Amino acid sequence: MWGVVFATGMSTELGKIANLSQAQESENSPLQKEIADVAKKLTIGTLILVVILVVISLLAHFTLVQAFIFAV
């Protein structure tokens, strides 16, 4: 049995398909966009809450370290 090799690796038809699929930029799905938006809003809300709690605890005469630990 004899065979002739015309191409190997990325030069084959399967290699060309693999190359095209790697070059394709994937866009985030609507679910991924929504999850990212919710995560951003939760992070901002948490930071605002931490600042409020630090201010309240400082007004209650906690030390800065105690206020931070309380807020976290």
Gaussian input, Z-matrix of N, CA and C with variables (Angstrom, degrees):
# hf/3-21g

backbone

0 1
 N
 C     1     B1
 C     2     B2     1     A1
 N     3     B3     2     A2     1     D1
 C     4     B4     3     A3     2     D2
 C     5     B5     4     A4     3     D3
 N     6     B6     5     A5     4     D4
 C     7     B7     6     A6     5     D5
 C     8     B8     7     A7     6     D6
 N     9     B9     8     A8     7     D7
 C    10    B10     9     A9     8     D8
 C    11    B11    10    A10     9     D9
 N    12    B12    11    A11    10    D10
 C    13    B13    12    A12    11    D11
 C    14    B14    13    A13    12    D12
 N    15    B15    14    A14    13    D13
 C    16    B16    15    A15    14    D14
 C    17    B17    16    A16    15    D15
 N    18    B18    17    A17    16    D16
 C    19    B19    18    A18    17    D17
 C    20    B20    19    A19    18    D18
 N    21    B21    20    A20    19    D19
 C    22    B22    21    A21    20    D20
 C    23    B23    22    A22    21    D21
 N    24    B24    23    A23    22    D22
 C    25    B25    24    A24    23    D23
 C    26    B26    25    A25    24    D24
 N    27    B27    26    A26    25    D25
 C    28    B28    27    A27    26    D26
 C    29    B29    28    A28    27    D27
 N    30    B30    29    A29    28    D28
 C    31    B31    30    A30    29    D29
 C    32    B32    31    A31    30    D30
 N    33    B33    32    A32    31    D31
 C    34    B34    33    A33    32    D32
 C    35    B35    34    A34    33    D33
 N    36    B36    35    A35    34    D34
 C    37    B37    36    A36    35    D35
 C    38    B38    37    A37    36    D36
 N    39    B39    38    A38    37    D37
 C    40    B40    39    A39    38    D38
 C    41    B41    40    A40    39    D39
 N    42    B42    41    A41    40    D40
 C    43    B43    42    A42    41    D41
 C    44    B44    43    A43    42    D42
 N    45    B45    44    A44    43    D43
 C    46    B46    45    A45    44    D44
 C    47    B47    46    A46    45    D45
 N    48    B48    47    A47    46    D46
 C    49    B49    48    A48    47    D47
 C    50    B50    49    A49    48    D48
 N    51    B51    50    A50    49    D49
 C    52    B52    51    A51    50    D50
 C    53    B53    52    A52    51    D51
 N    54    B54    53    A53    52    D52
 C    55    B55    54    A54    53    D53
 C    56    B56    55    A55    54    D54
 N    57    B57    56    A56    55    D55
 C    58    B58    57    A57    56    D56
 C    59    B59    58    A58    57    D57
 N    60    B60    59    A59    58    D58
 C    61    B61    60    A60    59    D59
 C    62    B62    61    A61    60    D60
 N    63    B63    62    A62    61    D61
 C    64    B64    63    A63    62    D62
 C    65    B65    64    A64    63    D63
 N    66    B66    65    A65    64    D64
 C    67    B67    66    A66    65    D65
 C    68    B68    67    A67    66    D66
 N    69    B69    68    A68    67    D67
 C    70    B70    69    A69    68    D68
 C    71    B71    70    A70    69    D69
 N    72    B72    71    A71    70    D70
 C    73    B73    72    A72    71    D71
 C    74    B74    73    A73    72    D72
 N    75    B75    74    A74    73    D73
 C    76    B76    75    A75    74    D74
 C    77    B77    76    A76    75    D75
 N    78    B78    77    A77    76    D76
 C    79    B79    78    A78    77    D77
 C    80    B80    79    A79    78    D78
 N    81    B81    80    A80    79    D79
 C    82    B82    81    A81    80    D80
 C    83    B83    82    A82    81    D81
 N    84    B84    83    A83    82    D82
 C    85    B85    84    A84    83    D83
 C    86    B86    85    A85    84    D84
 N    87    B87    86    A86    85    D85
 C    88    B88    87    A87    86    D86
 C    89    B89    88    A88    87    D87
 N    90    B90    89    A89    88    D88
 C    91    B91    90    A90    89    D89
 C    92    B92    91    A91    90    D90
 N    93    B93    92    A92    91    D91
 C    94    B94    93    A93    92    D92
 C    95    B95    94    A94    93    D93
 N    96    B96    95    A95    94    D94
 C    97    B97    96    A96    95    D95
 C    98    B98    97    A97    96    D96
 N    99    B99    98    A98    97    D97
 C   100   B100    99    A99    98    D98
 C   101   B101   100   A100    99    D99
 N   102   B102   101   A101   100   D100
 C   103   B103   102   A102   101   D101
 C   104   B104   103   A103   102   D102
 N   105   B105   104   A104   103   D103
 C   106   B106   105   A105   104   D104
 C   107   B107   106   A106   105   D105
 N   108   B108   107   A107   106   D106
 C   109   B109   108   A108   107   D107
 C   110   B110   109   A109   108   D108
 N   111   B111   110   A110   109   D109
 C   112   B112   111   A111   110   D110
 C   113   B113   112   A112   111   D111
 N   114   B114   113   A113   112   D112
 C   115   B115   114   A114   113   D113
 C   116   B116   115   A115   114   D114
 N   117   B117   116   A116   115   D115
 C   118   B118   117   A117   116   D116
 C   119   B119   118   A118   117   D117
 N   120   B120   119   A119   118   D118
 C   121   B121   120   A120   119   D119
 C   122   B122   121   A121   120   D120
 N   123   B123   122   A122   121   D121
 C   124   B124   123   A123   122   D122
 C   125   B125   124   A124   123   D123
 N   126   B126   125   A125   124   D124
 C   127   B127   126   A126   125   D125
 C   128   B128   127   A127   126   D126
 N   129   B129   128   A128   127   D127
 C   130   B130   129   A129   128   D128
 C   131   B131   130   A130   129   D129
 N   132   B132   131   A131   130   D130
 C   133   B133   132   A132   131   D131
 C   134   B134   133   A133   132   D132
 N   135   B135   134   A134   133   D133
 C   136   B136   135   A135   134   D134
 C   137   B137   136   A136   135   D135
 N   138   B138   137   A137   136   D136
 C   139   B139   138   A138   137   D137
 C   140   B140   139   A139   138   D138
 N   141   B141   140   A140   139   D139
 C   142   B142   141   A141   140   D140
 C   143   B143   142   A142   141   D141
 N   144   B144   143   A143   142   D142
 C   145   B145   144   A144   143   D143
 C   146   B146   145   A145   144   D144
 N   147   B147   146   A146   145   D145
 C   148   B148   147   A147   146   D146
 C   149   B149   148   A148   147   D147
 N   150   B150   149   A149   148   D148
 C   151   B151   150   A150   149   D149
 C   152   B152   151   A151   150   D150
 N   153   B153   152   A152   151   D151
 C   154   B154   153   A153   152   D152
 C   155   B155   154   A154   153   D153
 N   156   B156   155   A155   154   D154
 C   157   B157   156   A156   155   D155
 C   158   B158   157   A157   156   D156
 N   159   B159   158   A158   157   D157
 C   160   B160   159   A159   158   D158
 C   161   B161   160   A160   159   D159
 N   162   B162   161   A161   160   D160
 C   163   B163   162   A162   161   D161
 C   164   B164   163   A163   162   D162
 N   165   B165   164   A164   163   D163
 C   166   B166   165   A165   164   D164
 C   167   B167   166   A166   165   D165
 N   168   B168   167   A167   166   D166
 C   169   B169   168   A168   167   D167
 C   170   B170   169   A169   168   D168
 N   171   B171   170   A170   169   D169
 C   172   B172   171   A171   170   D170
 C   173   B173   172   A172   171   D171
 N   174   B174   173   A173   172   D172
 C   175   B175   174   A174   173   D173
 C   176   B176   175   A175   174   D174
 N   177   B177   176   A176   175   D175
 C   178   B178   177   A177   176   D176
 C   179   B179   178   A178   177   D177
 N   180   B180   179   A179   178   D178
 C   181   B181   180   A180   179   D179
 C   182   B182   181   A181   180   D180
 N   183   B183   182   A182   181   D181
 C   184   B184   183   A183   182   D182
 C   185   B185   184   A184   183   D183
 N   186   B186   185   A185   184   D184
 C   187   B187   186   A186   185   D185
 C   188   B188   187   A187   186   D186
 N   189   B189   188   A188   187   D187
 C   190   B190   189   A189   188   D188
 C   191   B191   190   A190   189   D189
 N   192   B192   191   A191   190   D190
 C   193   B193   192   A192   191   D191
 C   194   B194   193   A193   192   D192
 N   195   B195   194   A194   193   D193
 C   196   B196   195   A195   194   D194
 C   197   B197   196   A196   195   D195
 N   198   B198   197   A197   196   D196
 C   199   B199   198   A198   197   D197
 C   200   B200   199   A199   198   D198
 N   201   B201   200   A200   199   D199
 C   202   B202   201   A201   200   D200
 C   203   B203   202   A202   201   D201
 N   204   B204   203   A203   202   D202
 C   205   B205   204   A204   203   D203
 C   206   B206   205   A205   204   D204
 N   207   B207   206   A206   205   D205
 C   208   B208   207   A207   206   D206
 C   209   B209   208   A208   207   D207
 N   210   B210   209   A209   208   D208
 C   211   B211   210   A210   209   D209
 C   212   B212   211   A211   210   D210
 N   213   B213   212   A212   211   D211
 C   214   B214   213   A213   212   D212
 C   215   B215   214   A214   213   D213

   B1=1.4376
   B2=1.5236
   B3=1.3005
   B4=1.4405
   B5=1.5142
   B6=1.3035
   B7=1.4559
   B8=1.5165
   B9=1.2904
   B10=1.4509
   B11=1.5298
   B12=1.3020
   B13=1.4561
   B14=1.5186
   B15=1.3314
   B16=1.4539
   B17=1.5256
   B18=1.3393
   B19=1.4692
   B20=1.5313
   B21=1.3284
   B22=1.4633
   B23=1.5232
   B24=1.3137
   B25=1.4678
   B26=1.5144
   B27=1.3227
   B28=1.4571
   B29=1.5309
   B30=1.3142
   B31=1.4618
   B32=1.5263
   B33=1.3292
   B34=1.4560
   B35=1.5176
   B36=1.3284
   B37=1.4669
   B38=1.5336
   B39=1.3245
   B40=1.4678
   B41=1.5223
   B42=1.3010
   B43=1.4575
   B44=1.5156
   B45=1.3366
   B46=1.4626
   B47=1.5293
   B48=1.3356
   B49=1.4705
   B50=1.5217
   B51=1.3241
   B52=1.4688
   B53=1.5236
   B54=1.3103
   B55=1.4669
   B56=1.5328
   B57=1.3392
   B58=1.4636
   B59=1.5246
   B60=1.3164
   B61=1.4706
   B62=1.5238
   B63=1.3141
   B64=1.4611
   B65=1.5228
   B66=1.3241
   B67=1.4537
   B68=1.5288
   B69=1.3168
   B70=1.4611
   B71=1.5150
   B72=1.3420
   B73=1.4613
   B74=1.5165
   B75=1.3120
   B76=1.4576
   B77=1.5241
   B78=1.3169
   B79=1.4563
   B80=1.5174
   B81=1.3250
   B82=1.4551
   B83=1.5217
   B84=1.3166
   B85=1.4558
   B86=1.5281
   B87=1.3283
   B88=1.4668
   B89=1.5288
   B90=1.3309
   B91=1.4612
   B92=1.5222
   B93=1.3211
   B94=1.4622
   B95=1.5231
   B96=1.3283
   B97=1.4647
   B98=1.5224
   B99=1.3318
   B100=1.4663
   B101=1.5265
   B102=1.3330
   B103=1.4651
   B104=1.5244
   B105=1.3326
   B106=1.4684
   B107=1.5171
   B108=1.3312
   B109=1.4673
   B110=1.5306
   B111=1.3233
   B112=1.4702
   B113=1.5243
   B114=1.3287
   B115=1.4685
   B116=1.5251
   B117=1.3256
   B118=1.4690
   B119=1.5255
   B120=1.3380
   B121=1.4622
   B122=1.5329
   B123=1.3365
   B124=1.4665
   B125=1.5267
   B126=1.3212
   B127=1.4624
   B128=1.5223
   B129=1.3233
   B130=1.4608
   B131=1.5242
   B132=1.3403
   B133=1.4595
   B134=1.5101
   B135=1.3187
   B136=1.4726
   B137=1.5187
   B138=1.3222
   B139=1.4601
   B140=1.5263
   B141=1.3301
   B142=1.4627
   B143=1.5254
   B144=1.3275
   B145=1.4660
   B146=1.5293
   B147=1.3205
   B148=1.4657
   B149=1.5288
   B150=1.3166
   B151=1.4657
   B152=1.5254
   B153=1.3264
   B154=1.4665
   B155=1.5275
   B156=1.3207
   B157=1.4693
   B158=1.5187
   B159=1.3277
   B160=1.4688
   B161=1.5224
   B162=1.3170
   B163=1.4655
   B164=1.5251
   B165=1.3256
   B166=1.4764
   B167=1.5148
   B168=1.3202
   B169=1.4591
   B170=1.5331
   B171=1.3294
   B172=1.4620
   B173=1.5306
   B174=1.3328
   B175=1.4666
   B176=1.5269
   B177=1.3403
   B178=1.4626
   B179=1.5347
   B180=1.3339
   B181=1.4701
   B182=1.5293
   B183=1.3200
   B184=1.4642
   B185=1.5249
   B186=1.3274
   B187=1.4691
   B188=1.5323
   B189=1.3170
   B190=1.4603
   B191=1.5290
   B192=1.3136
   B193=1.4489
   B194=1.5186
   B195=1.3372
   B196=1.4617
   B197=1.5321
   B198=1.3160
   B199=1.4678
   B200=1.5234
   B201=1.3230
   B202=1.4535
   B203=1.5268
   B204=1.3275
   B205=1.4710
   B206=1.5262
   B207=1.3128
   B208=1.4602
   B209=1.5238
   B210=1.3155
   B211=1.4663
   B212=1.5290
   B213=1.3033
   B214=1.4779
   B215=1.5070
   A1=109.54
   A2=113.48
   A3=119.57
   A4=108.95
   A5=115.24
   A6=119.38
   A7=109.70
   A8=114.88
   A9=120.37
   A10=107.26
   A11=116.19
   A12=121.93
   A13=108.54
   A14=115.59
   A15=119.91
   A16=111.96
   A17=115.85
   A18=118.72
   A19=108.73
   A20=114.32
   A21=119.84
   A22=108.93
   A23=114.14
   A24=119.78
   A25=112.79
   A26=116.87
   A27=122.91
   A28=112.22
   A29=118.39
   A30=121.49
   A31=112.38
   A32=118.18
   A33=121.49
   A34=109.98
   A35=116.51
   A36=120.39
   A37=110.12
   A38=117.49
   A39=120.18
   A40=111.11
   A41=116.98
   A42=120.80
   A43=111.99
   A44=116.77
   A45=120.41
   A46=110.89
   A47=116.06
   A48=120.25
   A49=110.04
   A50=116.55
   A51=120.22
   A52=110.76
   A53=116.99
   A54=121.50
   A55=110.47
   A56=117.04
   A57=120.70
   A58=111.12
   A59=116.94
   A60=119.17
   A61=111.30
   A62=118.18
   A63=120.54
   A64=110.68
   A65=117.17
   A66=120.63
   A67=111.61
   A68=117.17
   A69=121.80
   A70=110.33
   A71=116.74
   A72=120.50
   A73=108.36
   A74=115.22
   A75=118.21
   A76=109.58
   A77=116.01
   A78=121.84
   A79=107.95
   A80=116.00
   A81=119.74
   A82=110.45
   A83=115.18
   A84=120.09
   A85=109.20
   A86=117.87
   A87=119.89
   A88=112.58
   A89=117.15
   A90=120.22
   A91=111.08
   A92=117.49
   A93=120.76
   A94=110.95
   A95=116.96
   A96=120.28
   A97=110.74
   A98=116.46
   A99=120.63
   A100=111.29
   A101=117.24
   A102=121.03
   A103=110.27
   A104=117.51
   A105=121.04
   A106=110.60
   A107=117.11
   A108=121.27
   A109=110.77
   A110=117.00
   A111=120.77
   A112=110.24
   A113=117.60
   A114=120.91
   A115=111.03
   A116=116.49
   A117=120.48
   A118=110.63
   A119=116.39
   A120=120.38
   A121=111.33
   A122=117.62
   A123=120.72
   A124=111.30
   A125=116.87
   A126=120.73
   A127=110.87
   A128=117.12
   A129=120.83
   A130=110.32
   A131=116.92
   A132=120.94
   A133=112.61
   A134=116.53
   A135=120.93
   A136=110.75
   A137=117.46
   A138=120.12
   A139=111.79
   A140=116.47
   A141=119.72
   A142=110.28
   A143=116.89
   A144=121.04
   A145=111.55
   A146=117.30
   A147=120.63
   A148=109.99
   A149=117.30
   A150=120.52
   A151=110.34
   A152=116.88
   A153=120.67
   A154=110.97
   A155=116.46
   A156=119.49
   A157=112.24
   A158=117.54
   A159=119.83
   A160=109.55
   A161=117.89
   A162=121.27
   A163=110.29
   A164=116.81
   A165=120.15
   A166=111.22
   A167=116.98
   A168=119.25
   A169=111.38
   A170=118.47
   A171=120.12
   A172=110.61
   A173=116.59
   A174=119.73
   A175=111.87
   A176=116.20
   A177=121.18
   A178=110.71
   A179=116.73
   A180=124.30
   A181=113.18
   A182=116.86
   A183=120.39
   A184=106.86
   A185=116.14
   A186=118.73
   A187=107.67
   A188=116.06
   A189=120.02
   A190=110.68
   A191=117.52
   A192=121.59
   A193=110.26
   A194=116.69
   A195=120.90
   A196=110.94
   A197=116.66
   A198=121.16
   A199=110.37
   A200=116.78
   A201=120.31
   A202=111.05
   A203=116.23
   A204=119.96
   A205=110.39
   A206=117.25
   A207=121.27
   A208=111.18
   A209=116.88
   A210=121.01
   A211=111.31
   A212=115.18
   A213=118.39
   A214=109.36
   D1=130.22
   D2=178.16
   D3=-124.02
   D4=146.46
   D5=177.15
   D6=-138.85
   D7=153.53
   D8=178.88
   D9=-112.45
   D10=126.78
   D11=178.76
   D12=-95.84
   D13=120.27
   D14=179.78
   D15=-93.07
   D16=-31.55
   D17=-178.02
   D18=-159.37
   D19=157.07
   D20=176.35
   D21=-135.44
   D22=160.55
   D23=174.18
   D24=63.51
   D25=-130.94
   D26=-175.29
   D27=-74.76
   D28=-6.18
   D29=178.69
   D30=-86.61
   D31=-10.93
   D32=177.90
   D33=-78.54
   D34=170.52
   D35=178.74
   D36=-62.69
   D37=-41.60
   D38=177.07
   D39=-65.74
   D40=-36.19
   D41=176.58
   D42=-65.18
   D43=-37.63
   D44=177.72
   D45=-66.00
   D46=-40.67
   D47=177.55
   D48=-63.61
   D49=-43.75
   D50=178.60
   D51=-61.85
   D52=-39.46
   D53=179.34
   D54=-64.81
   D55=-41.02
   D56=178.80
   D57=-65.76
   D58=-39.05
   D59=-178.78
   D60=-71.08
   D61=-28.81
   D62=177.80
   D63=-75.36
   D64=-31.89
   D65=-177.94
   D66=-77.52
   D67=-16.92
   D68=-179.00
   D69=-71.08
   D70=125.79
   D71=176.85
   D72=-85.42
   D73=128.30
   D74=-179.44
   D75=-91.45
   D76=130.85
   D77=178.37
   D78=-92.37
   D79=145.80
   D80=179.48
   D81=-64.36
   D82=141.97
   D83=177.64
   D84=-74.25
   D85=163.93
   D86=177.25
   D87=-57.43
   D88=-35.80
   D89=178.01
   D90=-65.36
   D91=-42.46
   D92=178.53
   D93=-64.53
   D94=-38.40
   D95=177.78
   D96=-65.26
   D97=-41.77
   D98=-179.79
   D99=-66.51
   D100=-41.42
   D101=178.32
   D102=-63.16
   D103=-41.76
   D104=178.16
   D105=-63.18
   D106=-39.47
   D107=179.47
   D108=-66.23
   D109=-44.12
   D110=178.88
   D111=-64.40
   D112=-41.52
   D113=179.36
   D114=-62.50
   D115=-40.05
   D116=178.63
   D117=-64.10
   D118=-44.67
   D119=179.64
   D120=-64.74
   D121=-40.09
   D122=178.15
   D123=-64.55
   D124=-39.81
   D125=179.29
   D126=-64.34
   D127=-45.74
   D128=179.22
   D129=-62.96
   D130=-43.97
   D131=178.35
   D132=-61.40
   D133=-40.48
   D134=179.21
   D135=-65.34
   D136=-43.07
   D137=179.38
   D138=-64.55
   D139=-39.67
   D140=176.86
   D141=-62.98
   D142=-42.80
   D143=179.02
   D144=-63.22
   D145=-39.59
   D146=178.50
   D147=-62.90
   D148=-44.29
   D149=179.76
   D150=-62.02
   D151=-44.37
   D152=179.23
   D153=-61.51
   D154=-43.90
   D155=-179.48
   D156=-67.29
   D157=-35.97
   D158=177.29
   D159=-65.01
   D160=-43.84
   D161=179.78
   D162=-62.60
   D163=-45.74
   D164=179.96
   D165=-62.29
   D166=-43.40
   D167=-178.40
   D168=-70.32
   D169=-31.80
   D170=175.15
   D171=-68.30
   D172=-36.32
   D173=175.86
   D174=-67.44
   D175=-22.97
   D176=177.67
   D177=-88.80
   D178=12.99
   D179=175.37
   D180=68.84
   D181=32.98
   D182=170.92
   D183=-80.50
   D184=155.58
   D185=171.43
   D186=-72.87
   D187=166.46
   D188=-178.70
   D189=-61.00
   D190=-41.15
   D191=179.86
   D192=-64.94
   D193=-45.55
   D194=178.54
   D195=-62.43
   D196=-39.96
   D197=179.92
   D198=-64.02
   D199=-42.10
   D200=179.46
   D201=-66.00
   D202=-44.86
   D203=178.88
   D204=-62.67
   D205=-41.08
   D206=177.30
   D207=-61.49
   D208=-43.31
   D209=-177.46
   D210=-68.16
   D211=-39.00
   D212=-179.14
   D213=-73.46

